[in-house]
């Protein structure tokens, strides 16, 4: 399998996987720096000022505190969404009557942006952690539910028939065949949901609470137009988002689910 | 063969599926009669889409016949049964389990020791020793079919239903799989009902070949292949049986010609 990847990259130079992205990043930073200088803006920061801003946040102990606060909210909302979404999706995928009765509601609720729920969340939960947690839950529960549902519905019927042939039914059938057969697609849904959850926590923190990376951005702008800290917050959001994605992608490497992702 | 109670007994089976319109159902099987004795190896051949897989799915309990009587081991078939394992053309090996876990799939209620022994025994029988911890995605198509056959044998299935199990394999692998299947069948004494569209395959494998007609299909003719195994593919007996089936099916395709009219 890996041979295929090697051949398609054979025209690349050794080490290209490292110096190509690093070189691009360097060009990007240099352009950024030049454009800020050329525009003469004294509000928008240069990359160096952003780096200094990050250092300042670290020294004040704010960075760690805000990152932890954001991750805390994402974890709660996200774990709740997994606990609700996976069983719900599997049930809807398996029982036709459940699908028929619930799917229309889900399809109507699903396209409503979690941002639109912010006023409702504040009404119900006040300006507390529970409001953004609720929003993150809402944002991630739909992709998880829908992907779990589709995973069961699209399951290859041969697995089901083989399982029935061996006399499996009820919980055994679910645990030994339906769930493992659906797992690769469930994990894909989880990955999408985590990305969305991370987008939403930042938005929610701008309005509903007074800590976290989203709060940092709004606060830095409101209290003295500190755009170096605004962009520092954005950079951190990007880096942590990348980290979360890398983490979930690791799940896809397990032998129990690798079969479900085709050749990579 | 005649005096023993047949293990599989299919009497006057009809099968229709709903068609494009409610008043025009698709008739797939018509008046199918067939028996298989204990320990017998029977192949069903027929043109593509004639309904031979449908028939096997009915015997296997995955489909309910529209009309007729289907009995296996004296009991009416009412759904799939662990004593009679189906081997699927599209391969029903579970990709999330290792080879050993797949082969032991039907044995979870057994004590661990007995399970391990049986798993090791049947993995060896199908020639996959050394691949116990491999996952199906790491195996070739032929090896995956071996896993599925071992899984059926390990579960102590008395009857194997094989639905074009070697159809997706390359020519040499198919030849090897056939001779291995014969070896396993001779060692284990299972009853095998094997569906294929490959006439050569049927004559190489079976005690008896049942030739199905075009849709709506019925058993058109029975060809007894009374040749010693391993079969000599150049012997007059083999060639005669093969040509007999070709002419039965050929007559059907060309709408007359050689062979007896039905």
Interface residues (C-beta under 8 A of the other chain):
Chain A: X156 X158 X159 X161 X162 X164 X165 X166 X167 X177 X180 X181 X183 X255 X256 X257 X258 X259 X260
Chain B: X60 X62 X79 X80 X81 X82 X84 X85 X86 X88 X90 X91 X92 X94 X95 X96 X97 X98 X105 X106 X135 X136 X137 X155
